Amino acid sequence: MHFKQEKQEKSVKILALAVQTGEKVLDAVSYFFIAVMFVYGSYSLYSTYRLQHRSFISQELMRYKPSEEGAGFNELMKINSDVIGWLTVDGTNIDLPIVQCSDNTKYVNTDIYGNFSFSGTVFLDMSNSADFSDSYSIIYGHHIDSGAMFGDVALFLSDDFFRGHSTGTLQLPDRTLSIKFFAVCTPDAYDRTVCRNPHGASKKDVLDYIDENAVNRYSTEITEESRLIALYTCNNAMTNGRILLFGTADINS
């Protein structure tokens, strides 16, 4: 009887020790995962910080912004031969060089210097003419929440903001185009009228789409000579959503 009691006490002690060991292991595992999450969270915040702040055009590159007479493009093209123009939207952070190449995916994650970059570079659709002579041209840029790249395009969903920021310029090597923004839409990325094949889109089809679907739409003179352009970026509020800011681009008189 005494032997049986000792055996039970020993079993209880072993069980208690196992429980204590298990608790220590669980604590260690918990601390490990907490540490991993802390490191991951810190890295994510740092990566986001770098993305947000490095996405703004550098002061070094701003030195090469062409003048209205076109001077300065030679220096820009020495940095990147794919440069075709410089886009400015008055009163916003959109003051950026534009590139174009035969592959629309290249500059999604490539900066103006040819280096990998999550913020990429603003680029003209590969099917469009580099001189913006098409009736409809699409310029792509990432939506960066800090307002870098095409982040400020989302601001045009606000009527008050749009009314105070409806002008811009598109500087090309041989001339400067004056931009008048008149509408903003939020289509699906797969919309064939305004999001795909801009070279094949007619001006009438694009304008009809805008009239039917615009979030904000303002009257503006659109002539036979007017070229339509769209600044195209992601709409973070929608799955596969896009924001397109439409304007007319006319040669400065």
N, C-alpha and C positions, 0 to 999 in steps of 0.2 A: 504494500500500500504506500509506504514511504517512498519507494523507488518510483512508483507511478506518478506521485506528486512532484518529485524532482524532475522527472521527464517532462511533465506538463509545464513546470516553471521554466525549464530550459527552452521548450518550444515557444513559450510566450516571449522570452528574451530574444530568441532568434527572430521571431516575427516582428518584434518592436525594432530590432536593429535593421531589419530589412525595410521596414516602413521609413525609418530615419534616413537610411541610405537612399531610398527612392525619392524622398522629399528633397534631399540634397542634390540628386541628379536632376530632378525637375526644376529646382531653383537654378542650377547651373545652366540648363537648357534655356530657361526663361531669360536669364541674364544674357546669354549668348544671342538669342533672337532680338532682345532689346538693343544690344550693341549693334547688331547687323542693321536693324531698322534705323537706328540713329545715324550710322555711317551712310546708309543709303539715302536717308532723308537729307542729310547734310550735302551729299554729293548732288542730289537732285536740285536742291536750292541753289547750289553753286553753279550747276550747269544752266539752270534757268537764268540766273543772274548774268552769266557770261553771254547767253543767247540774247537776252534783252538789251544788254548794253553794247555788245560788239556788233549788233545789227544796225546801229545807227551809222550813217556815213561818217567816215573819219575826216578830221580836219585836213589831214594830208591829201586825201582824195578831193576834198572840196577845192583845193588850190587849182585843180585841173578842170573845174567847171567851166565850160566854154562861155565866151561872151556872146552877146546877141548877134555879133557879126560872124560867129562861127569859129573865132580864134580859140585855140586850145584843144581841138579835136586830135591834132597830131600827137600831142603829149598823152592824151587818153588812150589813143590807139597803140602807143608804145607799151602801155601797161597791159592792154588787151585788144587784140585786133578785131574782136567780135563787137566792140562798142559801135553803136549806130546812132546814138542820140543821148540827150539828157532831158529828163522829165522833171518839171517843177509844178507842184500844186500850191498855189498861194495860201499862206497862213497855216500850213501843215508841215509835218516832218518829211513829206514826200518831195525830195530834192535829190534825185538819184540818176546815175547813168543807166542807160538801157543797152542790153546786148541782144544779139540774135545769132543762132547757129542752126544747123540742119537737124538738131535733135532737141525736142522740147524738154527732155529730162535732164540735160546736162547741167543747166544752171539752177535746178531745183535745190541742189546741195553743193554748189560751187560758187565761191565768191569772185569778185571782179579780178582778183589776182590769180585765179586758177586753183585756189586751195579749197579743201573740203570745208563746208560751212553749212550748218543747219538752216541758216537764214537765207542762203542762196544769193541770187542776184536778180534784179528785175529784168525780164526779157520779153521780147516781142515774139508772137507766135511764128513758128517756123514757116508757115504757109503764107504769111503776109509779106508784102514788099517792104524792104528796109527803108524806102523813102516815104512810107505812109501814103502812097498813092491809091491804095485800095479804098473802096467805099466803106469798109468796116475792118478795123484792126483791133486785136486784143493784146494787151500788155499784162503779163502775169507777175505777181509778187506775193510773198508770204504774208500772212496776217500775224504780226507780232504784237502781243498785247500791250507792250510799252509804247506802241505808236511807231516803231521802226518799220522799215520796208513799206508794205502796204497796210499796216495796222490802222492808219488813220482813215482808210476808205470806209470802215465801219461807222465812223462819225457822221457820214453823210446820210445815214438812216434817220438822223434827227433833222427835222424840218428847220429848226432854228439854226443849227450849224450849217446846213446846206446853203441857206440863204446868204450867209456871210462869207462863204468860201466856194464860189462858183467859177473861179478863173484859174488859169495856169498857162504854162508855155511848154512847148516841145521843141528843143533846139536840135537841129540837124546840121550836118557838116556844111550844107550850102544855103540853109535858110532857117527861119524860126517860124513855127506854127503857133498861133494863138488858140488856146483851148477855152471853150465855154461849156461847163458841165451843166446838164439839164435834167438828168434822171438817175435814179438808183433802183436796182432790182435785186431780188434774192432768189435766183433760179436754182434748180437742181444741177449738179455738175454735169449731168448727162443730157441736158437740154440741147437739142440740135440747132435751134435757131440762133441763140446768142453765145453758147458755150463751146461749140464745136465747129470746125471747118469755117473759120471766119472769111477765108478767101472766097468761099462759095456762097456766102450769105449776101442777099440783096439788101440794099439800104431800106427798101420798103418793108421787107419782112422784119428787120430789126426794129424799125420804128413802130410797126404794128404791134410787135411783142411788147415793146416798152409802154405803149399806150394802154395795153390791156393788163399789164402786170407790175407797173412801177409802184414802189413804196412812196417815193417822192417824184413828182414830175412837174417841170416848169416850162413855160412857153419860151421858145428861142427860135431865131430865124435859122432855118435849115434850107440851103440852096442846093442846086444840082452839083455845085463844086465842093460843097461841104463834105468832109470825110468824118465818119463816125469812128470814135475810139472807145474802148472799154478798159477800165482798170479792173482787173480780175483778181479776187482773193478769196480765201476761205471764209465761210460763215460758221463760227464756232457754236452758234445756237442751233444748228441743224446738221443732221447726218447727211453727208454728201452735199451740204449746202454751200452756196457761193454768194458773194456780193459783187455785183458789177456796177461800177460808176461810169455812166455814159456821158460823153461830151462830143462837141464838134471841134474839129481842128482845121483852121483856115490860115492861109499865109498872111502874115502881118502886112498891112498896107503901109 
